[in-house]
Amino acid sequence: MGRFEEVKKLVMSLEGDFDKFYDKKNQAAGTRVRKGMQELKTMAQEIRSEVQNMKNSEGA
């Protein structure tokens, strides 16, 4: 469950920047949101690969 906690932590760390960007129109916060979402995308792909590898190794 460690990977799930990492995902939750990353998403929660972006909450303030989402608020600043969408509610207060802070452009710098938008840049941080985009960067954080890219990190989330990368993390999601790594997790997908790990799950697939674990699934394949158990089936073999």
N, CA, C and O atoms as CSV, one atom per row, in Angstrom:
chain,resi,resn,atom,element,x,y,z
A,1,MET,N,N,0.812,-1.204,0.000
A,1,MET,CA,C,0.000,0.000,0.000
A,1,MET,C,C,0.855,1.267,0.000
A,1,MET,O,O,0.320,2.376,-0.025
A,2,GLY,N,N,2.149,1.112,0.027
A,2,GLY,CA,C,3.026,2.267,0.051
A,2,GLY,C,C,2.881,3.145,-1.174
A,2,GLY,O,O,2.940,4.371,-1.081
A,3,ARG,N,N,2.692,2.518,-2.317
A,3,ARG,CA,C,2.546,3.291,-3.555
A,3,ARG,C,C,1.263,4.110,-3.536
A,3,ARG,O,O,1.239,5.247,-4.007
A,4,PHE,N,N,0.190,3.530,-2.988
A,4,PHE,CA,C,-1.077,4.243,-2.894
A,4,PHE,C,C,-0.925,5.478,-2.014
A,4,PHE,O,O,-1.466,6.541,-2.320
A,5,GLU,N,N,-0.190,5.329,-0.926
A,5,GLU,CA,C,0.049,6.465,-0.025
A,5,GLU,C,C,0.833,7.563,-0.738
A,5,GLU,O,O,0.582,8.748,-0.517
A,6,GLU,N,N,1.784,7.174,-1.594
A,6,GLU,CA,C,2.549,8.164,-2.363
A,6,GLU,C,C,1.625,8.956,-3.285
A,6,GLU,O,O,1.748,10.176,-3.395
A,7,VAL,N,N,0.709,8.267,-3.941
A,7,VAL,CA,C,-0.233,8.928,-4.843
A,7,VAL,C,C,-1.116,9.899,-4.058
A,7,VAL,O,O,-1.310,11.041,-4.474
A,8,LYS,N,N,-1.648,9.443,-2.927
A,8,LYS,CA,C,-2.501,10.305,-2.105
A,8,LYS,C,C,-1.735,11.536,-1.630
A,8,LYS,O,O,-2.259,12.650,-1.647
A,9,LYS,N,N,-0.502,11.325,-1.210
A,9,LYS,CA,C,0.309,12.431,-0.710
A,9,LYS,C,C,0.547,13.472,-1.803
A,9,LYS,O,O,0.459,14.674,-1.553
A,10,LEU,N,N,0.852,13.001,-3.019
A,10,LEU,CA,C,1.087,13.919,-4.126
A,10,LEU,C,C,-0.178,14.705,-4.451
A,10,LEU,O,O,-0.121,15.922,-4.624
A,11,VAL,N,N,-1.303,14.033,-4.534
A,11,VAL,CA,C,-2.557,14.714,-4.852
A,11,VAL,C,C,-2.899,15.745,-3.776
A,11,VAL,O,O,-3.293,16.870,-4.083
A,12,MET,N,N,-2.747,15.356,-2.540
A,12,MET,CA,C,-3.073,16.292,-1.449
A,12,MET,C,C,-2.120,17.483,-1.424
A,12,MET,O,O,-2.515,18.580,-1.031
A,13,SER,N,N,-0.881,17.283,-1.836
A,13,SER,CA,C,0.075,18.390,-1.847
A,13,SER,C,C,-0.286,19.432,-2.907
A,13,SER,O,O,0.154,20.579,-2.825
A,14,LEU,N,N,-1.073,19.043,-3.882
A,14,LEU,CA,C,-1.459,19.960,-4.957
A,14,LEU,C,C,-2.737,20.738,-4.646
A,14,LEU,O,O,-3.092,21.658,-5.383
A,15,GLU,N,N,-3.419,20.385,-3.585
A,15,GLU,CA,C,-4.716,20.992,-3.288
A,15,GLU,C,C,-4.645,22.515,-3.209
A,15,GLU,O,O,-5.491,23.205,-3.778
A,16,GLY,N,N,-3.656,23.035,-2.518
A,16,GLY,CA,C,-3.523,24.483,-2.376
A,16,GLY,C,C,-3.290,25.172,-3.700
A,16,GLY,O,O,-3.845,26.240,-3.956
A,17,ASP,N,N,-2.474,24.569,-4.542
A,17,ASP,CA,C,-2.199,25.169,-5.847
A,17,ASP,C,C,-3.423,25.119,-6.759
A,17,ASP,O,O,-3.651,26.044,-7.539
A,18,PHE,N,N,-4.212,24.048,-6.669
A,18,PHE,CA,C,-5.456,23.994,-7.439
A,18,PHE,C,C,-6.364,25.150,-7.036
A,18,PHE,O,O,-6.942,25.828,-7.886
A,19,ASP,N,N,-6.481,25.362,-5.733
A,19,ASP,CA,C,-7.323,26.447,-5.224
A,19,ASP,C,C,-6.824,27.799,-5.713
A,19,ASP,O,O,-7.601,28.626,-6.189
A,20,LYS,N,N,-5.527,28.011,-5.593
A,20,LYS,CA,C,-4.955,29.291,-6.026
A,20,LYS,C,C,-5.142,29.522,-7.514
A,20,LYS,O,O,-5.401,30.649,-7.937
A,21,PHE,N,N,-5.014,28.479,-8.309
A,21,PHE,CA,C,-5.136,28.642,-9.751
A,21,PHE,C,C,-6.593,28.846,-10.171
A,21,PHE,O,O,-6.909,29.809,-10.870
A,22,TYR,N,N,-7.468,27.951,-9.752
A,22,TYR,CA,C,-8.847,28.000,-10.225
A,22,TYR,C,C,-9.671,29.104,-9.567
A,22,TYR,O,O,-10.519,29.709,-10.223
A,23,ASP,N,N,-9.440,29.374,-8.297
A,23,ASP,CA,C,-10.251,30.368,-7.608
A,23,ASP,C,C,-9.643,31.768,-7.631
A,23,ASP,O,O,-10.363,32.763,-7.711
A,24,LYS,N,N,-8.326,31.838,-7.561
A,24,LYS,CA,C,-7.669,33.142,-7.467
A,24,LYS,C,C,-6.919,33.518,-8.735
A,24,LYS,O,O,-6.325,34.594,-8.810
A,25,LYS,N,N,-6.943,32.633,-9.738
A,25,LYS,CA,C,-6.325,32.886,-11.052
A,25,LYS,C,C,-4.830,33.164,-10.961
A,25,LYS,O,O,-4.300,33.970,-11.726
A,26,ASN,N,N,-4.147,32.499,-10.027
A,26,ASN,CA,C,-2.709,32.648,-9.850
A,26,ASN,C,C,-1.997,31.786,-10.887
A,26,ASN,O,O,-2.073,30.559,-10.834
A,27,GLN,N,N,-1.307,32.422,-11.828
A,27,GLN,CA,C,-0.675,31.704,-12.933
A,27,GLN,C,C,0.484,30.823,-12.483
A,27,GLN,O,O,0.689,29.746,-13.044
A,28,ALA,N,N,1.237,31.254,-11.491
A,28,ALA,CA,C,2.355,30.449,-10.990
A,28,ALA,C,C,1.837,29.151,-10.368
A,28,ALA,O,O,2.474,28.104,-10.476
A,29,ALA,N,N,0.682,29.231,-9.721
A,29,ALA,CA,C,0.082,28.023,-9.146
A,29,ALA,C,C,-0.312,27.060,-10.264
A,29,ALA,O,O,-0.221,25.844,-10.094
A,30,GLY,N,N,-0.746,27.592,-11.401
A,30,GLY,CA,C,-1.084,26.753,-12.547
A,30,GLY,C,C,0.121,25.983,-13.044
A,30,GLY,O,O,0.005,24.820,-13.429
A,31,THR,N,N,1.268,26.623,-13.037
A,31,THR,CA,C,2.501,25.954,-13.440
A,31,THR,C,C,2.814,24.809,-12.478
A,31,THR,O,O,3.201,23.723,-12.909
A,32,ARG,N,N,2.648,25.047,-11.189
A,32,ARG,CA,C,2.897,23.995,-10.200
A,32,ARG,C,C,1.894,22.853,-10.345
A,32,ARG,O,O,2.251,21.689,-10.167
A,33,VAL,N,N,0.647,23.180,-10.665
A,33,VAL,CA,C,-0.363,22.138,-10.882
A,33,VAL,C,C,0.040,21.280,-12.069
A,33,VAL,O,O,-0.022,20.053,-11.991
A,34,ARG,N,N,0.450,21.904,-13.163
A,34,ARG,CA,C,0.853,21.148,-14.350
A,34,ARG,C,C,2.043,20.247,-14.043
A,34,ARG,O,O,2.081,19.097,-14.481
A,35,LYS,N,N,3.002,20.758,-13.299
A,35,LYS,CA,C,4.173,19.958,-12.926
A,35,LYS,C,C,3.758,18.779,-12.053
A,35,LYS,O,O,4.217,17.655,-12.259
A,36,GLY,N,N,2.897,19.036,-11.086
A,36,GLY,CA,C,2.429,17.973,-10.203
A,36,GLY,C,C,1.640,16.911,-10.949
A,36,GLY,O,O,1.766,15.720,-10.664
A,37,MET,N,N,0.830,17.341,-11.902
A,37,MET,CA,C,0.044,16.385,-12.680
A,37,MET,C,C,0.951,15.531,-13.566
A,37,MET,O,O,0.665,14.357,-13.800
A,38,GLN,N,N,2.036,16.113,-14.056
A,38,GLN,CA,C,3.005,15.335,-14.838
A,38,GLN,C,C,3.673,14.294,-13.950
A,38,GLN,O,O,3.887,13.160,-14.380
A,39,GLU,N,N,4.008,14.667,-12.710
A,39,GLU,CA,C,4.580,13.713,-11.763
A,39,GLU,C,C,3.590,12.589,-11.475
A,39,GLU,O,O,3.973,11.423,-11.378
A,40,LEU,N,N,2.315,12.948,-11.340
A,40,LEU,CA,C,1.272,11.955,-11.091
A,40,LEU,C,C,1.157,10.995,-12.273
A,40,LEU,O,O,1.004,9.787,-12.090
A,41,LYS,N,N,1.233,11.536,-13.471
A,41,LYS,CA,C,1.173,10.700,-14.675
A,41,LYS,C,C,2.337,9.714,-14.704
A,41,LYS,O,O,2.151,8.534,-15.002
A,42,THR,N,N,3.523,10.196,-14.398
A,42,THR,CA,C,4.710,9.347,-14.380
A,42,THR,C,C,4.581,8.271,-13.308
A,42,THR,O,O,4.892,7.105,-13.548
A,43,MET,N,N,4.124,8.669,-12.135
A,43,MET,CA,C,3.952,7.722,-11.038
A,43,MET,C,C,2.909,6.666,-11.407
A,43,MET,O,O,3.095,5.485,-11.117
A,44,ALA,N,N,1.821,7.083,-12.042
A,44,ALA,CA,C,0.776,6.144,-12.436
A,44,ALA,C,C,1.312,5.125,-13.434
A,44,ALA,O,O,0.984,3.942,-13.346
A,45,GLN,N,N,2.128,5.569,-14.378
A,45,GLN,CA,C,2.700,4.651,-15.359
A,45,GLN,C,C,3.640,3.655,-14.682
A,45,GLN,O,O,3.644,2.475,-15.033
A,46,GLU,N,N,4.430,4.113,-13.722
A,46,GLU,CA,C,5.324,3.214,-12.995
A,46,GLU,C,C,4.520,2.157,-12.234
A,46,GLU,O,O,4.880,0.980,-12.225
A,47,ILE,N,N,3.437,2.588,-11.601
A,47,ILE,CA,C,2.602,1.662,-10.843
A,47,ILE,C,C,1.953,0.656,-11.783
A,47,ILE,O,O,1.893,-0.532,-11.469
A,48,ARG,N,N,1.467,1.116,-12.930
A,48,ARG,CA,C,0.870,0.214,-13.906
A,48,ARG,C,C,1.872,-0.853,-14.327
A,48,ARG,O,O,1.524,-2.029,-14.433
A,49,SER,N,N,3.105,-0.446,-14.564
A,49,SER,CA,C,4.147,-1.402,-14.965
A,49,SER,C,C,4.436,-2.401,-13.851
A,49,SER,O,O,4.574,-3.597,-14.108
A,50,GLU,N,N,4.529,-1.913,-12.615
A,50,GLU,CA,C,4.773,-2.798,-11.478
A,50,GLU,C,C,3.665,-3.838,-11.341
A,50,GLU,O,O,3.931,-5.023,-11.141
A,51,VAL,N,N,2.420,-3.377,-11.451
A,51,VAL,CA,C,1.279,-4.286,-11.313
A,51,VAL,C,C,1.311,-5.332,-12.419
A,51,VAL,O,O,1.112,-6.520,-12.164
A,52,GLN,N,N,1.560,-4.894,-13.630
A,52,GLN,CA,C,1.606,-5.830,-14.752
A,52,GLN,C,C,2.720,-6.855,-14.576
A,52,GLN,O,O,2.522,-8.044,-14.826
A,53,ASN,N,N,3.887,-6.396,-14.146
A,53,ASN,CA,C,5.014,-7.311,-13.936
A,53,ASN,C,C,4.713,-8.323,-12.826
A,53,ASN,O,O,5.030,-9.506,-12.948
A,54,MET,N,N,4.100,-7.843,-11.751
A,54,MET,CA,C,3.761,-8.753,-10.644
A,54,MET,C,C,2.711,-9.756,-11.102
A,54,MET,O,O,2.787,-10.938,-10.766
A,55,LYS,N,N,1.750,-9.293,-11.855
A,55,LYS,CA,C,0.691,-10.171,-12.350
A,55,LYS,C,C,1.266,-11.233,-13.287
A,55,LYS,O,O,0.892,-12.403,-13.208
A,56,ASN,N,N,2.164,-10.827,-14.165
A,56,ASN,CA,C,2.782,-11.769,-15.115
A,56,ASN,C,C,3.701,-12.772,-14.423
A,56,ASN,O,O,3.750,-13.939,-14.809
A,57,SER,N,N,4.430,-12.319,-13.401
A,57,SER,CA,C,5.357,-13.228,-12.731
A,57,SER,C,C,4.599,-14.263,-11.888
A,57,SER,O,O,5.073,-15.387,-11.722
A,58,GLU,N,N,3.438,-13.898,-11.361
A,58,GLU,CA,C,2.647,-14.867,-10.592
A,58,GLU,C,C,1.984,-15.895,-11.496
A,58,GLU,O,O,1.766,-17.037,-11.092
A,59,GLY,N,N,1.664,-15.491,-12.715
A,59,GLY,CA,C,1.009,-16.403,-13.639
A,59,GLY,C,C,1.957,-17.378,-14.303
A,59,GLY,O,O,1.525,-18.397,-14.843
A,60,ALA,N,N,3.243,-17.077,-14.269
A,60,ALA,CA,C,4.218,-17.928,-14.966
A,60,ALA,C,C,4.645,-19.121,-14.159
A,60,ALA,O,O,5.460,-19.919,-14.622
